Amino acid sequence: MKKFYCYSKCSTCKKAQKWLDQNNVQYEMQDLVDDPPKVEELEKWISSSDKKLRYFFNTSGQHYRQLGLKDKVDSMSVSEAAKLLSSDGKLIKRPLMVENKVITCGFKEDIYEQVWTTR
């Protein structure tokens, strides 16, 4: 089952959820802030992805800027990044959609069309 991690106050998450519903994509929803993914899950997803660590971070978020992560992310290990992301769901680029080894961060309609309607 596809897992949709979102933040209820995020307009991008709302757009993605609306798109999923309109396209009859079945998913299980989890609040990214109240119940962020576990370290082990994040490590697995990051390690199996061909994306750089920065892809998983909400680089435009306040917490990201407050922690000065711009200059730190590229030198982090997968384990360090996973621990940090799991400790603060607002650091994760949202929405996060996962099914097995398929992962997307953020919402772009063409990417969702390509990835999530064919699964």
Backbone as JSON Lines, residues from 0, in Angstrom:
{"i":0,"aa":"M","n":[0.85,-1.19,0.0],"ca":[0.0,0.0,0.0],"c":[0.89,1.25,0.0]}
{"i":1,"aa":"K","n":[0.5,2.21,-0.78],"ca":[1.21,3.48,-0.84],"c":[0.99,4.23,0.47]}
{"i":2,"aa":"K","n":[2.05,4.86,0.95],"ca":[1.95,5.64,2.17],"c":[2.21,7.1,1.82]}
{"i":3,"aa":"F","n":[1.27,7.95,2.23],"ca":[1.31,9.37,1.93],"c":[1.56,10.11,3.23]}
{"i":4,"aa":"Y","n":[2.76,10.67,3.37],"ca":[3.13,11.43,4.56],"c":[2.93,12.9,4.25]}
{"i":5,"aa":"C","n":[2.11,13.56,5.07],"ca":[1.8,14.96,4.78],"c":[1.64,15.75,6.08]}
{"i":6,"aa":"Y","n":[1.54,17.04,5.93],"ca":[1.32,17.96,7.03],"c":[0.01,18.68,6.74]}
{"i":7,"aa":"S","n":[-0.93,18.6,7.65],"ca":[-2.29,19.09,7.41],"c":[-2.36,20.58,7.06]}
{"i":8,"aa":"K","n":[-1.39,21.38,7.49],"ca":[-1.43,22.81,7.23],"c":[-0.66,23.2,5.95]}
{"i":9,"aa":"C","n":[-0.17,22.23,5.24],"ca":[0.64,22.48,4.05],"c":[-0.24,22.49,2.79]}
{"i":10,"aa":"S","n":[-0.21,23.6,2.07],"ca":[-1.04,23.72,0.87],"c":[-0.59,22.75,-0.23]}
{"i":11,"aa":"T","n":[0.7,22.5,-0.32],"ca":[1.19,21.54,-1.32],"c":[0.69,20.14,-1.0]}
{"i":12,"aa":"C","n":[0.66,19.78,0.26],"ca":[0.14,18.46,0.66],"c":[-1.34,18.35,0.29]}
{"i":13,"aa":"K","n":[-2.08,19.43,0.5],"ca":[-3.51,19.42,0.17],"c":[-3.72,19.24,-1.33]}
{"i":14,"aa":"K","n":[-2.89,19.9,-2.14],"ca":[-2.99,19.75,-3.59],"c":[-2.67,18.31,-4.01]}
{"i":15,"aa":"A","n":[-1.64,17.74,-3.41],"ca":[-1.25,16.36,-3.73],"c":[-2.35,15.39,-3.33]}
{"i":16,"aa":"Q","n":[-2.92,15.58,-2.16],"ca":[-3.99,14.7,-1.7],"c":[-5.2,14.8,-2.62]}
{"i":17,"aa":"K","n":[-5.53,16.0,-3.02],"ca":[-6.66,16.2,-3.94],"c":[-6.39,15.47,-5.25]}
{"i":18,"aa":"W","n":[-5.16,15.59,-5.75],"ca":[-4.8,14.92,-7.0],"c":[-4.91,13.4,-6.85]}
{"i":19,"aa":"L","n":[-4.39,12.86,-5.75],"ca":[-4.47,11.41,-5.51],"c":[-5.92,10.94,-5.49]}
{"i":20,"aa":"D","n":[-6.77,11.69,-4.79],"ca":[-8.18,11.32,-4.69],"c":[-8.87,11.4,-6.06]}
{"i":21,"aa":"Q","n":[-8.6,12.45,-6.8],"ca":[-9.22,12.62,-8.12],"c":[-8.78,11.55,-9.11]}
{"i":22,"aa":"N","n":[-7.58,11.01,-8.9],"ca":[-7.05,10.0,-9.8],"c":[-7.2,8.59,-9.25]}
{"i":23,"aa":"N","n":[-8.01,8.46,-8.21],"ca":[-8.33,7.16,-7.61],"c":[-7.1,6.35,-7.21]}
{"i":24,"aa":"V","n":[-6.12,7.05,-6.68],"ca":[-4.92,6.38,-6.18],"c":[-5.16,6.03,-4.72]}
{"i":25,"aa":"Q","n":[-5.07,4.76,-4.4],"ca":[-5.28,4.3,-3.03],"c":[-4.01,4.55,-2.22]}
{"i":26,"aa":"Y","n":[-4.18,5.04,-1.0],"ca":[-3.03,5.33,-0.14],"c":[-3.47,5.32,1.31]}
{"i":27,"aa":"E","n":[-2.48,5.19,2.16],"ca":[-2.66,5.32,3.61],"c":[-1.97,6.62,3.99]}
{"i":28,"aa":"M","n":[-2.65,7.45,4.77],"ca":[-2.11,8.76,5.13],"c":[-1.52,8.75,6.54]}
{"i":29,"aa":"Q","n":[-0.41,9.45,6.7],"ca":[0.22,9.6,8.01],"c":[0.71,11.04,8.14]}
{"i":30,"aa":"D","n":[0.46,11.64,9.31],"ca":[0.9,13.02,9.55],"c":[2.42,13.04,9.72]}
{"i":31,"aa":"L","n":[3.06,13.83,8.91],"ca":[4.52,13.91,8.89],"c":[5.1,14.6,10.12]}
{"i":32,"aa":"V","n":[4.33,15.5,10.71],"ca":[4.82,16.26,11.86],"c":[4.51,15.52,13.17]}
{"i":33,"aa":"D","n":[3.27,15.07,13.33],"ca":[2.89,14.37,14.56],"c":[3.49,12.98,14.66]}
{"i":34,"aa":"D","n":[3.69,12.34,13.52],"ca":[4.16,10.96,13.49],"c":[5.14,10.75,12.33]}
{"i":35,"aa":"P","n":[6.35,11.35,12.44],"ca":[7.31,11.24,11.33],"c":[7.79,9.8,11.15]}
{"i":36,"aa":"P","n":[8.28,9.48,9.96],"ca":[8.8,8.13,9.72],"c":[9.94,7.81,10.69]}
{"i":37,"aa":"K","n":[10.1,6.54,10.95],"ca":[11.16,6.07,11.86],"c":[12.53,6.13,11.16]}
{"i":38,"aa":"V","n":[13.57,6.2,11.98],"ca":[14.94,6.28,11.47],"c":[15.21,5.14,10.48]}
{"i":39,"aa":"E","n":[14.82,3.93,10.85],"ca":[15.09,2.75,10.03],"c":[14.43,2.87,8.66]}
{"i":40,"aa":"E","n":[13.19,3.39,8.64],"ca":[12.49,3.55,7.36],"c":[13.21,4.57,6.49]}
{"i":41,"aa":"L","n":[13.57,5.69,7.08],"ca":[14.26,6.73,6.33],"c":[15.6,6.25,5.8]}
{"i":42,"aa":"E","n":[16.34,5.52,6.62],"ca":[17.62,4.97,6.16],"c":[17.42,4.07,4.95]}
{"i":43,"aa":"K","n":[16.41,3.22,5.02],"ca":[16.12,2.29,3.93],"c":[15.74,3.06,2.66]}
{"i":44,"aa":"W","n":[14.86,4.04,2.79],"ca":[14.41,4.81,1.63],"c":[15.53,5.61,1.01]}
{"i":45,"aa":"I","n":[16.31,6.27,1.85],"ca":[17.4,7.1,1.34],"c":[18.45,6.22,0.65]}
{"i":46,"aa":"S","n":[18.77,5.11,1.28],"ca":[19.79,4.21,0.72],"c":[19.36,3.58,-0.6]}
{"i":47,"aa":"S","n":[18.07,3.31,-0.74],"ca":[17.59,2.65,-1.96],"c":[17.28,3.66,-3.08]}
{"i":48,"aa":"S","n":[17.33,4.92,-2.76],"ca":[17.01,5.96,-3.74],"c":[18.26,6.37,-4.53]}
{"i":49,"aa":"D","n":[18.04,6.82,-5.74],"ca":[19.15,7.35,-6.52],"c":[19.28,8.87,-6.34]}
{"i":50,"aa":"K","n":[18.49,9.42,-5.43],"ca":[18.49,10.87,-5.17],"c":[19.55,11.22,-4.12]}
{"i":51,"aa":"K","n":[20.02,12.45,-4.17],"ca":[20.95,12.95,-3.17],"c":[20.2,13.23,-1.87]}
{"i":52,"aa":"L","n":[20.91,13.31,-0.76],"ca":[20.3,13.56,0.55],"c":[19.43,14.81,0.55]}
{"i":53,"aa":"R","n":[19.89,15.83,-0.12],"ca":[19.17,17.11,-0.13],"c":[17.73,16.95,-0.65]}
{"i":54,"aa":"Y","n":[17.48,15.97,-1.51],"ca":[16.14,15.73,-2.06],"c":[15.11,15.48,-0.96]}
{"i":55,"aa":"F","n":[15.52,14.9,0.14],"ca":[14.62,14.52,1.23],"c":[14.37,15.66,2.22]}
{"i":56,"aa":"F","n":[15.12,16.73,2.12],"ca":[15.01,17.84,3.07],"c":[14.13,18.96,2.53]}
{"i":57,"aa":"N","n":[13.35,19.56,3.43],"ca":[12.53,20.73,3.12],"c":[13.46,21.95,3.18]}
{"i":58,"aa":"T","n":[14.15,22.17,2.08],"ca":[15.19,23.22,2.05],"c":[14.63,24.64,2.16]}
{"i":59,"aa":"S","n":[13.34,24.81,1.99],"ca":[12.76,26.14,2.14],"c":[12.1,26.34,3.5]}
{"i":60,"aa":"G","n":[12.2,25.35,4.37],"ca":[11.57,25.42,5.67],"c":[12.35,26.21,6.71]}
{"i":61,"aa":"Q","n":[11.62,26.73,7.68],"ca":[12.24,27.52,8.75],"c":[13.22,26.69,9.58]}
{"i":62,"aa":"H","n":[12.83,25.45,9.91],"ca":[13.7,24.62,10.74],"c":[15.02,24.33,10.03]}
{"i":63,"aa":"Y","n":[14.95,24.11,8.73],"ca":[16.14,23.86,7.91],"c":[17.1,25.05,8.0]}
{"i":64,"aa":"R","n":[16.53,26.23,7.84],"ca":[17.35,27.45,7.91],"c":[17.89,27.69,9.32]}
{"i":65,"aa":"Q","n":[17.04,27.5,10.34],"ca":[17.45,27.73,11.72],"c":[18.62,26.83,12.13]}
{"i":66,"aa":"L","n":[18.61,25.61,11.61],"ca":[19.68,24.66,11.94],"c":[20.91,24.82,11.06]}
{"i":67,"aa":"G","n":[20.85,25.74,10.11],"ca":[21.99,25.97,9.21],"c":[22.36,24.75,8.39]}
{"i":68,"aa":"L","n":[21.36,24.02,7.92],"ca":[21.62,22.75,7.24],"c":[22.12,22.9,5.81]}
{"i":69,"aa":"K","n":[21.98,24.09,5.25],"ca":[22.41,24.31,3.87],"c":[23.84,23.83,3.64]}
{"i":70,"aa":"D","n":[24.71,24.12,4.58],"ca":[26.12,23.77,4.44],"c":[26.48,22.43,5.1]}
{"i":71,"aa":"K","n":[25.51,21.76,5.69],"ca":[25.79,20.52,6.42],"c":[25.28,19.26,5.72]}
{"i":72,"aa":"V","n":[24.17,19.38,5.0],"ca":[23.5,18.2,4.44],"c":[24.41,17.37,3.54]}
{"i":73,"aa":"D","n":[25.16,18.03,2.67],"ca":[25.97,17.29,1.71],"c":[27.08,16.45,2.35]}
{"i":74,"aa":"S","n":[27.47,16.79,3.57],"ca":[28.52,16.03,4.23],"c":[27.98,15.03,5.26]}
{"i":75,"aa":"M","n":[26.65,14.94,5.37],"ca":[26.03,14.0,6.33],"c":[26.05,12.58,5.78]}
{"i":76,"aa":"S","n":[26.09,11.65,6.71],"ca":[25.91,10.24,6.33],"c":[24.41,9.98,6.23]}
{"i":77,"aa":"V","n":[24.04,8.88,5.62],"ca":[22.63,8.5,5.52],"c":[22.05,8.36,6.92]}
{"i":78,"aa":"S","n":[22.81,7.75,7.81],"ca":[22.36,7.54,9.18],"c":[22.12,8.86,9.92]}
{"i":79,"aa":"E","n":[23.03,9.79,9.78],"ca":[22.87,11.11,10.41],"c":[21.64,11.83,9.87]}
{"i":80,"aa":"A","n":[21.47,11.8,8.56],"ca":[20.33,12.46,7.93],"c":[19.02,11.82,8.39]}
{"i":81,"aa":"A","n":[18.98,10.51,8.42],"ca":[17.76,9.79,8.83],"c":[17.39,10.12,10.27]}
{"i":82,"aa":"K","n":[18.36,10.19,11.14],"ca":[18.09,10.53,12.55],"c":[17.53,11.94,12.67]}
{"i":83,"aa":"L","n":[18.12,12.87,11.94],"ca":[17.67,14.25,11.98],"c":[16.25,14.38,11.4]}
{"i":84,"aa":"L","n":[16.0,13.77,10.26],"ca":[14.68,13.83,9.62],"c":[13.61,13.2,10.5]}
{"i":85,"aa":"S","n":[13.92,12.09,11.13],"ca":[12.92,11.41,11.96],"c":[12.64,12.17,13.26]}
{"i":86,"aa":"S","n":[13.57,13.04,13.65],"ca":[13.38,13.81,14.88],"c":[12.5,15.04,14.67]}
{"i":87,"aa":"D","n":[12.33,15.45,13.41],"ca":[11.56,16.67,13.12],"c":[10.95,16.54,11.73]}
{"i":88,"aa":"G","n":[9.68,16.16,11.69],"ca":[8.99,15.96,10.42],"c":[8.95,17.19,9.53]}
{"i":89,"aa":"K","n":[9.09,18.37,10.11],"ca":[9.08,19.58,9.29],"c":[10.35,19.73,8.46]}
{"i":90,"aa":"L","n":[11.36,18.93,8.77],"ca":[12.59,18.96,7.97],"c":[12.45,18.14,6.69]}
{"i":91,"aa":"I","n":[11.43,17.28,6.63],"ca":[11.24,16.4,5.48],"c":[10.47,17.15,4.39]}
{"i":92,"aa":"K","n":[10.97,17.04,3.17],"ca":[10.27,17.65,2.05],"c":[8.92,16.96,1.89]}
{"i":93,"aa":"R","n":[7.88,17.76,1.79],"ca":[6.55,17.19,1.76],"c":[5.77,17.59,0.53]}
{"i":94,"aa":"P","n":[4.8,16.75,0.2],"ca":[4.5,15.46,0.82],"c":[5.52,14.41,0.41]}
{"i":95,"aa":"L","n":[5.62,13.4,1.24],"ca":[6.48,12.26,0.99],"c":[5.55,11.09,0.66]}
{"i":96,"aa":"M","n":[5.79,10.46,-0.48],"ca":[4.96,9.33,-0.91],"c":[5.88,8.14,-1.11]}
{"i":97,"aa":"V","n":[5.5,7.0,-0.52],"ca":[6.36,5.83,-0.54],"c":[5.56,4.57,-0.82]}
{"i":98,"aa":"E","n":[6.12,3.73,-1.66],"ca":[5.61,2.37,-1.84],"c":[6.82,1.5,-2.17]}
{"i":99,"aa":"N","n":[7.15,0.62,-1.24],"ca":[8.33,-0.23,-1.37],"c":[9.57,0.64,-1.6]}
{"i":100,"aa":"K","n":[10.21,0.51,-2.76],"ca":[11.42,1.31,-3.02],"c":[11.15,2.54,-3.87]}
{"i":101,"aa":"V","n":[9.88,2.81,-4.15],"ca":[9.52,3.98,-4.95],"c":[9.18,5.13,-3.99]}
{"i":102,"aa":"I","n":[9.86,6.26,-4.2],"ca":[9.72,7.39,-3.28],"c":[9.66,8.69,-4.08]}
{"i":103,"aa":"T","n":[8.73,9.55,-3.7],"ca":[8.74,10.91,-4.24],"c":[8.59,11.89,-3.08]}
{"i":104,"aa":"C","n":[9.31,12.99,-3.19],"ca":[9.21,14.08,-2.21],"c":[8.72,15.31,-2.96]}
{"i":105,"aa":"G","n":[7.8,16.03,-2.34],"ca":[7.23,17.19,-2.98],"c":[6.1,16.76,-3.9]}
{"i":106,"aa":"F","n":[5.45,17.73,-4.51],"ca":[4.36,17.42,-5.42],"c":[4.52,18.16,-6.74]}
{"i":107,"aa":"K","n":[4.65,17.38,-7.78],"ca":[4.61,17.88,-9.15],"c":[3.67,16.94,-9.88]}
{"i":108,"aa":"E","n":[2.64,17.53,-10.47],"ca":[1.59,16.72,-11.08],"c":[2.14,15.73,-12.11]}
{"i":109,"aa":"D","n":[3.08,16.17,-12.95],"ca":[3.6,15.27,-13.98],"c":[4.36,14.08,-13.36]}
{"i":110,"aa":"I","n":[5.06,14.32,-12.27],"ca":[5.77,13.22,-11.59],"c":[4.76,12.26,-10.96]}
{"i":111,"aa":"Y","n":[3.75,12.79,-10.29],"ca":[2.72,11.93,-9.7],"c":[2.02,11.11,-10.79]}
{"i":112,"aa":"E","n":[1.73,11.76,-11.91],"ca":[1.08,11.07,-13.03],"c":[1.95,9.91,-13.51]}
{"i":113,"aa":"Q","n":[3.22,10.18,-13.66],"ca":[4.16,9.16,-14.16],"c":[4.39,8.04,-13.15]}
{"i":114,"aa":"V","n":[4.54,8.39,-11.88],"ca":[4.93,7.4,-10.86],"c":[3.74,6.72,-10.21]}
{"i":115,"aa":"W","n":[2.73,7.49,-9.82],"ca":[1.7,6.92,-8.95],"c":[0.44,6.42,-9.64]}
{"i":116,"aa":"T","n":[0.2,6.78,-10.89],"ca":[-0.98,6.22,-11.56],"c":[-0.67,4.9,-12.25]}
{"i":117,"aa":"T","n":[0.61,4.61,-12.4],"ca":[1.0,3.36,-13.08],"c":[1.25,2.22,-12.11]}
{"i":118,"aa":"R","n":[1.12,2.48,-10.83],"ca":[1.43,1.47,-9.81],"c":[0.16,0.89,-9.26]}
